[in-house]
Amino acid sequence: MINTGKLAGRTIFITGASRGIGKSIALKAAKDGANVVIAAKTAEPHPKLPGTIYTAASEIEAAGGKALPCIVDVRDEGQVKSAVENAVNKFGGIDILINNASAISLTGTLATDMKRYDLMNNINARGTFLVSKVCIPYLKKSSNPHIVNLSPPLSMKPIWFKNHVAYTISKYGMSMCVLGMAEEFKEDGIAVNAMWPKTAIYTAAIEMLTGPNSSNHSRKPEIVADAVYALVCKDSRSITGQFLIDEDYLRTEGITDFKHYACNPENADNLLLDFFVDDNVSYGLKLNIDTVQNATKHAPKKSHDFGDGKVAEIFTAIKANLSSELVNNINAVYQFNVKGEDASTWYLDLKNGGGSTGKGEPKEPADTILTMNSDQFFAMFTGKLKPASAFMTGKLKISGNLQKAMKLEKLMTSLKAKL
């Protein structure tokens, strides 16, 4: 998206701006000649993550902006107040606040220690509330004030809670700040909105978490920066209280080609979809406890049955639910390389005829190959482990077409039986 110059001379306060999405937003604003306050913790180089508030400041000024690096832990009220005061003293006020700082742990209830719970909620929900609270008196004085939280749309669907409820609570806390503050400060003309990516965004933190190969299935942070830029250039009284998705919002700005945002443009149609976006949930087989019981316990054994074991039970249940409609909806061939106790190879053909499944490799090359151990495989198909979470945390390895792998989402999360 081309810069318009609308942010020239305006002051933008960004938390977590030393790297990743925060820095990308800062650089986009800097190209307009904006004043950028870099509020982040990293003053000394991180052993695994590049960038500090000072290196970010140098890049911002090289891009045409003015920078103020501030050491800020958003959990610390004193540091937040000091950074805001320094920004006002240096630049005369604050026009835009970007609440980007965030902590993540994709763990279930029993695997989430309270230290990690407190970290996520204190940075994500409390930090967003605190920084907003301190900035709002100055935003009220701006001619076009905006707050943008990097947080997801609010959805009460259980799928977004069940695998990482603590993280979801913390991110939804940021989103509830949007919902409440947008209405609270509407009369003051302060726009409060949320922006969230449709696909995975490749950052140094994601690379450290999932490895460099994740870049092949991710977009660059610039897509979020362009979407945020377009938003904060709008009249603040014209849009508030909205939960926006980067790609969808950019389409409203007339952008239709998103290939250049992909880290690997040749793989632009094979991206990992992000959490919390209901449109990203694909629907496949609907397996339930009755299906599994009927398929694995009450049906007579035949020569083509898959045998014993938890993994075999899953494929017996899948077989009982194959249909031409499912084949038309998914149109993919899968290979599952199961490791561990029930080590075996299975296929699922949802491309040909009425569908088929069984042991061994598929007759035609698989569109997608999924590899994981048997316990985690079973957890996925019984709804206890989300495929996207498994992939992002390295428990699931995917080769081939990633989008077709994500089409198994409903199949893997709707089986509720405790096998």
Disulfide bonds with the S-S distance in Angstrom:
none
